[in-house]
C-alpha cells in the first residue's frame, strides 16, 4: 500500500492514524504542495484531480476481499 501525502494535510493525517491503528503496513510518499508536485505528470497519471491525498493498493489474489471505510 502507498499513501501519497502532504505533511500538513489533515486528511492524510487521519488516514495515517487509521492505518497505524489497524497495524497495516504502508509506504508514505511525500508530495510537496507548495512546490507544486501534485501537478507533475507522474502524479497526475495516478491522480488526475491532482489532490494531495492518494491511497493505492494492489490485491494479491482473486480470492482476496477488499474492505474500506469512509471516514
TABEL-V106095 format. One record per residue. RES is the residue in one small letter. BURIAL is b if it has 16 or more other ideal C-beta (glycine too) atoms within 10 Angstrom, else e. D_FIRST is the distance of its C-alpha to the first C-alpha in Angstrom with 2 decimals. Layout:
res->RES burial->BURIAL d_first->D_FIRST
res->RES burial->BURIAL d_first->D_FIRST
This chain:
res->x burial->e d_first->0.00
res->x burial->e d_first->3.78
res->x burial->b d_first->6.79
res->x burial->b d_first->9.98
res->x burial->b d_first->12.65
res->x burial->b d_first->16.38
res->x burial->e d_first->17.79
res->x burial->e d_first->20.52
res->x burial->b d_first->18.61
res->x burial->e d_first->19.30
res->x burial->e d_first->16.78
res->x burial->b d_first->13.93
res->x burial->e d_first->15.69
res->x burial->e d_first->15.82
res->x burial->b d_first->12.13
res->x burial->e d_first->11.63
res->x burial->e d_first->14.53
res->x burial->e d_first->13.32
res->x burial->b d_first->10.08
res->x burial->e d_first->12.52
res->x burial->e d_first->15.14
res->x burial->e d_first->13.21
res->x burial->e d_first->12.34
res->x burial->e d_first->8.61
res->x burial->e d_first->7.11
res->x burial->b d_first->4.73
res->x burial->e d_first->6.18
res->x burial->e d_first->8.71
res->x burial->e d_first->10.46
res->x burial->e d_first->13.94
res->x burial->b d_first->15.90
res->x burial->e d_first->19.59
res->x burial->e d_first->21.29
res->x burial->e d_first->24.76
res->x burial->e d_first->24.56
res->x burial->e d_first->23.45
res->x burial->b d_first->20.24
res->x burial->b d_first->18.93
res->x burial->e d_first->21.80
res->x burial->e d_first->21.04
res->x burial->e d_first->20.95
res->x burial->e d_first->17.65
res->x burial->b d_first->15.90
res->x burial->e d_first->18.20
res->x burial->e d_first->17.29
res->x burial->e d_first->13.78
res->x burial->b d_first->15.25
res->x burial->e d_first->19.00
res->x burial->e d_first->19.97
res->x burial->b d_first->18.92
res->x burial->e d_first->17.93
res->x burial->b d_first->16.31
res->x burial->b d_first->13.32
res->x burial->b d_first->10.59
res->x burial->e d_first->7.30
res->x burial->e d_first->5.69
res->x burial->e d_first->4.38
res->x burial->e d_first->6.96
res->x burial->e d_first->9.60
res->x burial->e d_first->11.28
res->x burial->e d_first->14.77
res->x burial->e d_first->17.12
res->x burial->e d_first->17.95
res->x burial->e d_first->14.64
res->x burial->e d_first->14.89
res->x burial->e d_first->12.62
res->x burial->e d_first->13.74
res->x burial->e d_first->13.29
res->x burial->e d_first->15.63
res->x burial->e d_first->17.16
res->x burial->e d_first->17.98
